[in-house]
């Protein structure tokens, strides 16, 4: 028996409960991983509140963790018992251990701790596809990062700076502004006190941005369009303020023949070979010191309070649970 967080009905953080469950043996192509650290991500909230529908009820939240392999199913190649691994997979990470498809695993270098692996993988792989695939950021690009002091935002700022981009970040407080600045944002906008569109125009001297990375959603979507140069791209990759509502596509023509995309990590990482390539790129940035991550730890039993803090935007950097 292992302990896990389970959700029997969608709703507020209090719907999460610690329960004892029994895991089956890993099947063909699967491994059993003992989780040493588990990542907290906003997608966990989306499933808990029902914005994203879980495949069954009850379900165990969480899609990111790091640990070691304790059992291997038939046909698994490239991994063995005792290997240090990290993963981004389907629901089920908020637990002391879990079954994972081997194709979802990446080997965790010895230089990277379990806590860093669990805090980094989902957010770091997200930053990788956003910066290197969805829109290939190059030296001199002007990029706007919303929620620049959040877990993904801080990585985007660091990696964007390493690529030679002029990074502009939006944050909600002076304290978060300091974090974003330290991470690599050349300019920081306090969105609660300033009109971020007007400030972007001022900062760029009217040239606007090549790309906007928007994980906020409804509250920032239309303003983000006004921050783009002609033929610029809005990358909407999250909905912390609510999903973006339907809009008139003619707006894109009116505002400069803009591009809008709604990518997801699942699509980019669906091919195991691309997943491994993305992870290597991410780990290389970490080894070089170009990407660093601030980590706060909590016991898995604190999942309810951690979700409250995340939804209230009170978290800084990354949070990991220790089972």
ZAMARGU-4260 file (C-alpha; in steps of 0.2 Angstrom, whole numbers, plus 5000, padded with zeros to 4 digits):
<rodrens>
0) 5000/5000/5000 | 5006/5018/4996 | 4999/5035/5001 | 4992/5046/4987 | 4981/5061/4985
5) 4964/5057/4977 | 4950/5068/4970 | 4933/5060/4971 | 4924/5076/4964 | 4929/5092/4956
10) 4930/5107/4966 | 4940/5118/4978 | 4957/5112/4985 | 4948/5103/5000 | 4942/5090/4988
15) 4959/5082/4988 | 4962/5069/5001 | 4976/5058/5007 | 4971/5039/5005 | 4980/5022/5005
20) 4980/5013/4988 | 4987/4997/4981 | 4997/4998/4965 | 4997/4984/4952 | 5014/4977/4945
25) 5020/4986/4930 | 5013/4979/4913 | 5022/4978/4897 | 5032/4994/4893 | 5029/5001/4910
30) 5039/5004/4926 | 5036/5007/4944 | 5044/5023/4950 | 5046/5028/4968 | 5043/5046/4968
35) 5056/5056/4978 | 5049/5073/4973 | 5033/5079/4964 | 5030/5095/4955 | 5016/5107/4958
40) 5009/5114/4942 | 4994/5125/4937 | 4988/5111/4926 | 4985/5101/4942 | 4972/5115/4947
45) 4964/5114/4930 | 4960/5095/4933 | 4955/5098/4951 | 4942/5111/4946 | 4936/5102/4931
50) 4942/5114/4917 | 4951/5099/4911 | 4942/5083/4912 | 4950/5068/4921 | 4948/5051/4912
55) 4940/5043/4927 | 4935/5047/4945 | 4942/5046/4958 | 4959/5052/4951 | 4976/5056/4957
60) 4982/5073/4952 | 4999/5078/4946 | 5009/5074/4930 | 5027/5078/4935 | 5039/5069/4947
65) 5057/5062/4949 | 5063/5047/4958 | 5070/5030/4955 | 5064/5014/4946 | 5060/5000/4957
70) 5051/4988/4945 | 5051/4985/4927 | 5038/4977/4915 | 5041/4966/4900 | 5049/4974/4885
75) 5056/4990/4893 | 5072/4995/4885 | 5085/5008/4890 | 5081/5008/4908 | 5084/4997/4923
80) 5080/4995/4941 | 5089/5009/4952 | 5090/5022/4938 | 5086/5040/4942 | 5073/5046/4931
85) 5060/5061/4929 | 5044/5061/4920 | 5030/5071/4913 | 5015/5059/4911 | 4997/5057/4913
90) 4988/5060/4930 | 4995/5051/4945 | 5010/5059/4952 | 5003/5065/4969 | 5008/5048/4977
95) 5023/5039/4985 | 5025/5029/4969 | 5016/5026/4953 | 5016/5016/4936 | 5023/5026/4921
100) 5025/5021/4903 | 5044/5020/4900 | 5042/5031/4885 | 5038/5045/4896 | 5054/5044/4906
105) 5070/5054/4904 | 5086/5049/4913 | 5090/5062/4927 | 5108/5067/4927 | 5118/5064/4943
110) 5121/5083/4943 | 5103/5086/4945 | 5094/5082/4961 | 5077/5074/4963 | 5069/5091/4969
115) 5076/5100/4954 | 5071/5087/4942 | 5053/5087/4949 | 5052/5106/4949 | 5060/5108/4932
120) 5054/5096/4920 | 5037/5101/4915 | 5040/5120/4916 | 5057/5118/4908 | 5051/5107/4894
125) 5037/5120/4891 | 5050/5134/4890 | 5060/5123/4878 | 5046/5121/4865 | 5040/5139/4867
130) 5057/5146/4864 | 5064/5134/4852 | 5050/5126/4843 | 5033/5136/4843 | 5043/5152/4840
135) 5062/5151/4838 | 5068/5165/4848 | 5084/5173/4841 | 5096/5186/4846 | 5088/5204/4846
140) 5070/5198/4847 | 5059/5207/4859 | 5048/5195/4869 | 5035/5198/4882 | 5032/5185/4896
145) 5017/5187/4906 | 5018/5180/4925 | 5037/5182/4923 | 5040/5178/4941 | 5030/5161/4940
150) 5038/5144/4938 | 5038/5144/4919 | 5040/5163/4918 | 5057/5163/4927 | 5063/5149/4916
155) 5057/5159/4900 | 5066/5175/4906 | 5083/5166/4909 | 5082/5156/4893 | 5076/5170/4883
160) 5091/5181/4890 | 5103/5167/4886 | 5097/5167/4868 | 5100/5186/4867 | 5082/5192/4867
165) 5076/5208/4875 | 5064/5200/4888 | 5050/5211/4895 | 5040/5203/4910 | 5024/5207/4918
170) 5022/5204/4937 | 5010/5208/4951 | 5021/5215/4964 | 5038/5224/4967 | 5044/5208/4975
175) 5040/5198/4960 | 5048/5212/4949 | 5065/5209/4958 | 5064/5190/4954 | 5060/5193/4936
180) 5074/5206/4934 | 5086/5194/4942 | 5080/5180/4930 | 5084/5190/4915 | 5070/5202/4911
185) 5077/5218/4905 | 5061/5227/4909 | 5047/5223/4921 | 5029/5229/4921 | 5019/5230/4937
190) 5002/5225/4928 | 4991/5230/4943 | 4998/5248/4943 | 5002/5251/4925 | 4994/5248/4908
195) 5005/5234/4901 | 5001/5238/4883 | 5006/5256/4885 | 5022/5252/4894 | 5027/5239/4880
200) 5024/5253/4867 | 5035/5264/4878 | 5049/5252/4881 | 5050/5246/4863 | 5049/5264/4857
205) 5033/5259/4846 | 5042/5244/4838 | 5032/5231/4849 | 5036/5213/4852 | 5040/5199/4840
210) 5031/5186/4852 | 5021/5186/4867 | 5021/5171/4879 | 5004/5172/4888 | 5000/5159/4902
215) 4987/5170/4910 | 4973/5168/4897 | 4957/5178/4897 | 4963/5193/4907 | 4978/5197/4896
220) 4973/5190/4879 | 4967/5205/4870 | 4980/5217/4877 | 4993/5204/4872 | 4988/5206/4854
225) 4991/5225/4855 | 5009/5222/4861 | 5014/5213/4844 | 5022/5220/4829 | 5014/5216/4812
230) 5016/5197/4809 | 5020/5194/4827 | 5015/5179/4836 | 5004/5177/4852 | 5008/5160/4861
235) 4993/5157/4873 | 4999/5142/4883 | 4989/5143/4899 | 4973/5150/4907 | 4977/5155/4925
240) 4964/5169/4924 | 4951/5158/4914 | 4950/5151/4896 | 4951/5163/4881 | 4934/5166/4874
245) 4929/5166/4856 | 4935/5181/4846 | 4933/5188/4829 | 4947/5182/4818 | 4946/5198/4809
250) 4955/5206/4824 | 4971/5198/4818 | 4971/5206/4801 | 4966/5223/4809 | 4981/5222/4821
255) 4994/5218/4808 | 4991/5200/4801 | 4995/5192/4818 | 4997/5174/4822 | 4989/5166/4837
260) 4993/5148/4843 | 4988/5137/4858 | 5001/5124/4860 | 5003/5110/4873 | 5017/5100/4879
265) 5008/5084/4876 | 5009/5087/4857 | 5027/5092/4857 | 5032/5078/4868 | 5021/5064/4860
270) 5036/5057/4850 | 5048/5049/4863 | 5063/5054/4852 | 5058/5072/4853 | 5055/5071/4871
275) 5072/5065/4874 | 5079/5079/4863 | 5070/5092/4872 | 5076/5085/4889 | 5094/5085/4883
280) 5092/5103/4878 | 5085/5108/4895 | 5097/5099/4905 | 5111/5107/4895 | 5105/5124/4899
285) 5104/5119/4918 | 5122/5112/4917 | 5129/5128/4909 | 5120/5138/4923 | 5110/5147/4911
290) 5094/5141/4919 | 5092/5140/4938 | 5077/5137/4948 | 5071/5142/4965 | 5062/5128/4974
295) 5051/5128/4989 | 5047/5111/4997 | 5031/5105/5005 | 5025/5088/5012 | 5013/5080/5000
300) 5000/5081/5015 | 5000/5100/5012 | 4993/5098/4994 | 4977/5108/4999 | 4986/5123/5006
305) 4998/5123/4991 | 4984/5123/4979 | 4976/5138/4988 | 4993/5147/4987 | 4995/5143/4969
310) 4978/5150/4964 | 4980/5165/4975 | 4997/5169/4965 | 5006/5168/4981 | 5020/5156/4976
315) 5037/5161/4970 | 5047/5150/4958 | 5043/5131/4959 | 5035/5121/4973 | 5038/5102/4975
320) 5030/5090/4986 | 5040/5077/4996 | 5031/5061/4999
</rodrens>
